[in-house]
Amino acid sequence: MRNDKDLATRDAGRDLGAELLASVKAMKANEAARVTKVTPTLAAEARAKVGLSQKAFAAMLQVSARTLQEWEQGRREPTGAAQTLLRVAVKHPEALQDLGVA
């Protein structure tokens, strides 16, 4: 961990105005300093494909909305039939709608 003296020494040689200007130019040129990729979970992807709210999708799967949230946030994994139904929902969302489930 750096102390105040180390930080002051580092900052003494910086041109913050030039750094800020370079950052603004990079943003305008659509050049990101860093890129964050988020890969949706199977549950989140399935719900998005079917087009339902969390509450409605959870009711369709006969699980609590909290359980669905845990699946979508990657804190828990669906098992068995729920996982199979989620895979069907991703590949064929119309199948759930045709059954009158969604």
ChimeraX commands (.cxc) that place a marker at each C-alpha (Angstrom):
marker #1 position 0.00,0.00,0.00 radius 0.5
marker #1 position 1.34,3.41,-0.93 radius 0.5
marker #1 position 1.67,6.17,1.61 radius 0.5
marker #1 position 0.94,9.85,0.99 radius 0.5
marker #1 position 4.58,10.64,0.15 radius 0.5
marker #1 position 4.70,7.91,-2.52 radius 0.5
marker #1 position 1.46,9.16,-4.06 radius 0.5
marker #1 position 2.65,12.77,-4.07 radius 0.5
marker #1 position 5.90,11.73,-5.78 radius 0.5
marker #1 position 4.01,9.77,-8.42 radius 0.5
marker #1 position 1.51,12.56,-9.05 radius 0.5
marker #1 position 4.19,15.28,-9.30 radius 0.5
marker #1 position 5.25,13.97,-12.71 radius 0.5
marker #1 position 1.77,13.61,-14.13 radius 0.5
marker #1 position -0.04,15.99,-16.46 radius 0.5
marker #1 position -3.62,15.32,-15.42 radius 0.5
marker #1 position -5.01,17.70,-18.06 radius 0.5
marker #1 position -3.26,15.80,-20.85 radius 0.5
marker #1 position -4.41,12.45,-19.40 radius 0.5
marker #1 position -8.00,13.67,-19.23 radius 0.5
marker #1 position -7.88,15.05,-22.78 radius 0.5
marker #1 position -6.46,11.76,-24.07 radius 0.5
marker #1 position -9.25,9.87,-22.30 radius 0.5
marker #1 position -11.95,12.09,-23.83 radius 0.5
marker #1 position -10.43,11.66,-27.30 radius 0.5
marker #1 position -10.36,7.87,-26.82 radius 0.5
marker #1 position -14.03,7.87,-25.76 radius 0.5
marker #1 position -15.02,9.94,-28.78 radius 0.5
marker #1 position -13.13,7.51,-31.04 radius 0.5
marker #1 position -15.05,4.66,-29.34 radius 0.5
marker #1 position -11.83,3.20,-27.96 radius 0.5
marker #1 position -12.54,1.73,-24.56 radius 0.5
marker #1 position -9.83,1.68,-21.92 radius 0.5
marker #1 position -11.22,-1.63,-20.77 radius 0.5
marker #1 position -13.96,-3.93,-21.95 radius 0.5
marker #1 position -16.16,-5.90,-19.61 radius 0.5
marker #1 position -17.93,-8.91,-21.07 radius 0.5
marker #1 position -20.88,-10.38,-19.25 radius 0.5
marker #1 position -22.08,-13.82,-20.22 radius 0.5
marker #1 position -25.69,-14.35,-19.17 radius 0.5
marker #1 position -26.55,-17.49,-17.25 radius 0.5
marker #1 position -28.77,-20.12,-18.80 radius 0.5
marker #1 position -31.69,-18.94,-16.67 radius 0.5
marker #1 position -31.26,-15.28,-17.65 radius 0.5
marker #1 position -30.91,-16.17,-21.32 radius 0.5
marker #1 position -34.00,-18.40,-21.22 radius 0.5
marker #1 position -36.13,-15.75,-19.53 radius 0.5
marker #1 position -35.00,-13.13,-22.04 radius 0.5
marker #1 position -35.87,-15.41,-24.98 radius 0.5
marker #1 position -39.32,-16.17,-23.58 radius 0.5
marker #1 position -39.86,-12.48,-22.77 radius 0.5
marker #1 position -41.34,-12.76,-19.30 radius 0.5
marker #1 position -40.75,-10.92,-16.06 radius 0.5
marker #1 position -38.86,-12.74,-13.31 radius 0.5
marker #1 position -42.09,-13.22,-11.38 radius 0.5
marker #1 position -43.98,-14.65,-14.37 radius 0.5
marker #1 position -41.10,-16.87,-15.49 radius 0.5
marker #1 position -40.60,-18.20,-11.96 radius 0.5
marker #1 position -44.31,-19.00,-11.73 radius 0.5
marker #1 position -44.14,-20.80,-15.08 radius 0.5
marker #1 position -41.23,-22.91,-13.80 radius 0.5
marker #1 position -43.01,-23.41,-10.48 radius 0.5
marker #1 position -40.08,-22.04,-8.47 radius 0.5
marker #1 position -39.88,-18.97,-6.26 radius 0.5
marker #1 position -38.80,-15.67,-7.75 radius 0.5
marker #1 position -35.87,-15.75,-5.32 radius 0.5
marker #1 position -34.73,-19.12,-6.69 radius 0.5
marker #1 position -34.88,-17.76,-10.23 radius 0.5
marker #1 position -32.85,-14.71,-9.14 radius 0.5
marker #1 position -30.22,-17.00,-7.63 radius 0.5
marker #1 position -30.02,-18.93,-10.91 radius 0.5
marker #1 position -29.83,-15.77,-13.00 radius 0.5
marker #1 position -27.08,-14.28,-10.84 radius 0.5
marker #1 position -25.07,-17.49,-10.93 radius 0.5
marker #1 position -25.19,-18.13,-7.19 radius 0.5
marker #1 position -27.08,-21.41,-7.68 radius 0.5
marker #1 position -27.48,-23.84,-10.56 radius 0.5
marker #1 position -30.80,-25.29,-11.64 radius 0.5
marker #1 position -30.86,-29.08,-11.67 radius 0.5
marker #1 position -32.76,-31.82,-13.45 radius 0.5
marker #1 position -35.96,-30.92,-15.24 radius 0.5
marker #1 position -35.55,-27.19,-14.63 radius 0.5
marker #1 position -32.23,-27.14,-16.47 radius 0.5
marker #1 position -33.74,-29.09,-19.38 radius 0.5
marker #1 position -36.70,-26.72,-19.57 radius 0.5
marker #1 position -34.33,-23.73,-19.57 radius 0.5
marker #1 position -32.37,-25.22,-22.47 radius 0.5
marker #1 position -35.62,-25.76,-24.41 radius 0.5
marker #1 position -36.62,-22.16,-23.67 radius 0.5
marker #1 position -33.32,-20.86,-25.09 radius 0.5
marker #1 position -33.48,-22.90,-28.30 radius 0.5
marker #1 position -37.25,-22.92,-28.84 radius 0.5
marker #1 position -38.99,-20.19,-26.81 radius 0.5
marker #1 position -42.04,-20.58,-29.03 radius 0.5
marker #1 position -42.49,-24.12,-27.68 radius 0.5
marker #1 position -43.35,-22.76,-24.25 radius 0.5
marker #1 position -45.72,-20.24,-25.81 radius 0.5
marker #1 position -47.37,-22.95,-27.95 radius 0.5
marker #1 position -48.02,-25.00,-24.83 radius 0.5
marker #1 position -49.69,-22.01,-23.23 radius 0.5
marker #1 position -47.10,-22.07,-20.47 radius 0.5
marker #1 position -45.62,-18.67,-21.24 radius 0.5
marker link #1:1,2 radius 0.2
marker link #1:2,3 radius 0.2
marker link #1:3,4 radius 0.2
marker link #1:4,5 radius 0.2
marker link #1:5,6 radius 0.2
marker link #1:6,7 radius 0.2
marker link #1:7,8 radius 0.2
marker link #1:8,9 radius 0.2
marker link #1:9,10 radius 0.2
marker link #1:10,11 radius 0.2
marker link #1:11,12 radius 0.2
marker link #1:12,13 radius 0.2
marker link #1:13,14 radius 0.2
marker link #1:14,15 radius 0.2
marker link #1:15,16 radius 0.2
marker link #1:16,17 radius 0.2
marker link #1:17,18 radius 0.2
marker link #1:18,19 radius 0.2
marker link #1:19,20 radius 0.2
marker link #1:20,21 radius 0.2
marker link #1:21,22 radius 0.2
marker link #1:22,23 radius 0.2
marker link #1:23,24 radius 0.2
marker link #1:24,25 radius 0.2
marker link #1:25,26 radius 0.2
marker link #1:26,27 radius 0.2
marker link #1:27,28 radius 0.2
marker link #1:28,29 radius 0.2
marker link #1:29,30 radius 0.2
marker link #1:30,31 radius 0.2
marker link #1:31,32 radius 0.2
marker link #1:32,33 radius 0.2
marker link #1:33,34 radius 0.2
marker link #1:34,35 radius 0.2
marker link #1:35,36 radius 0.2
marker link #1:36,37 radius 0.2
marker link #1:37,38 radius 0.2
marker link #1:38,39 radius 0.2
marker link #1:39,40 radius 0.2
marker link #1:40,41 radius 0.2
marker link #1:41,42 radius 0.2
marker link #1:42,43 radius 0.2
marker link #1:43,44 radius 0.2
marker link #1:44,45 radius 0.2
marker link #1:45,46 radius 0.2
marker link #1:46,47 radius 0.2
marker link #1:47,48 radius 0.2
marker link #1:48,49 radius 0.2
marker link #1:49,50 radius 0.2
marker link #1:50,51 radius 0.2
marker link #1:51,52 radius 0.2
marker link #1:52,53 radius 0.2
marker link #1:53,54 radius 0.2
marker link #1:54,55 radius 0.2
marker link #1:55,56 radius 0.2
marker link #1:56,57 radius 0.2
marker link #1:57,58 radius 0.2
marker link #1:58,59 radius 0.2
marker link #1:59,60 radius 0.2
marker link #1:60,61 radius 0.2
marker link #1:61,62 radius 0.2
marker link #1:62,63 radius 0.2
marker link #1:63,64 radius 0.2
marker link #1:64,65 radius 0.2
marker link #1:65,66 radius 0.2
marker link #1:66,67 radius 0.2
marker link #1:67,68 radius 0.2
marker link #1:68,69 radius 0.2
marker link #1:69,70 radius 0.2
marker link #1:70,71 radius 0.2
marker link #1:71,72 radius 0.2
marker link #1:72,73 radius 0.2
marker link #1:73,74 radius 0.2
marker link #1:74,75 radius 0.2
marker link #1:75,76 radius 0.2
marker link #1:76,77 radius 0.2
marker link #1:77,78 radius 0.2
marker link #1:78,79 radius 0.2
marker link #1:79,80 radius 0.2
marker link #1:80,81 radius 0.2
marker link #1:81,82 radius 0.2
marker link #1:82,83 radius 0.2
marker link #1:83,84 radius 0.2
marker link #1:84,85 radius 0.2
marker link #1:85,86 radius 0.2
marker link #1:86,87 radius 0.2
marker link #1:87,88 radius 0.2
marker link #1:88,89 radius 0.2
marker link #1:89,90 radius 0.2
marker link #1:90,91 radius 0.2
marker link #1:91,92 radius 0.2
marker link #1:92,93 radius 0.2
marker link #1:93,94 radius 0.2
marker link #1:94,95 radius 0.2
marker link #1:95,96 radius 0.2
marker link #1:96,97 radius 0.2
marker link #1:97,98 radius 0.2
marker link #1:98,99 radius 0.2
marker link #1:99,100 radius 0.2
marker link #1:100,101 radius 0.2
marker link #1:101,102 radius 0.2
view
